[in-house]
Amino acid sequence: MIKDKKIWQKFEAEFTRNENLTIEQKFKILEAMLEEAKSLGVWPPKDPLEGIEVDIKLARAINAIQRTPRENSK
C-alpha cells in the first residue's frame, strides 16, 4: 500500500524519465503480461460487460467537465 504519495510520484517520474525501452520491448512485456493473465485464468474476462455501468458514469462525468477558457480557444 502506498503511504507517501509524494515519494510514489517522485519514483514514477524518475522511472519514466530513465526508462529506455523500445516499442518492441514494451510490446513483449505486454504480451508476457497477457500470457500470464491467461495462465491464471483471469483473461479473457468471463463477462466482458461487467462494470460497464461504472465506465459509462465515469465517461459522462469526464465529458461533462467544462473546459477552461484557454482550452476553448484551441
N, C-alpha and C positions, 0 to 999 in steps of 0.2 A: 504494500500500500504506500502511495506517495504521501509523505507527511510535509515536505517542504516544497511547495510549488515553484518557488524561485530557483531552487537548486535543480529541479527537474527541467525547467525551461532553459536554464543555462546549459545543462547537459545536452538537451535536444538541439539547441542552436549550434553548439560546438560540434556535435556529432554530424549534423547536416553539413556544416562548413567543411569538415575534414573527410567526408565520405567521397571516395573516388571510384565508385563503381560505374562500369559501363552499363548501357541499357541491356546488353546481353546478359551481364551478370545479375542485374536486377530481375530479369525475366526468369533466369534459372532459379533464383531464390523463390520467386512467386510460384513457379512450377513445383518446387520441392515442398512448399507450404501446402499447395493444393493436394499433392500426393499424400502428405501427412494427414490432412483433414479427411481424405477418402479412406485411408487405412484405419483411422479412428472411428469411422462411420458417422461423421458429422457433416459430410458433404457428399452429395447434394442434400439440401435440407428436405426433410420429409414433406413439409408443407411450405412451398416457396412463397406463399402469400401470408404466412404467419407474421404478424406485426406490421402489416401494410397500413393499418389504420394510423399507427404512430407515425410512420413515414409520411403519410398524407397530411396529417396535422402539422408536422414539422415543416413540410414544404409550404403549406399555406401560410404558416406563421412567418417564414423567411420571406416569402413573396409579398406579404402584406406590409413589411417594414418599408417605411417611406425613405426614399433616397435623400441624401443631404443635397443642398443646393449645388455644391461642387460636382457631385456625381450626376446631377440632372443636366449639367452643361456639356457633358461628354456626348 
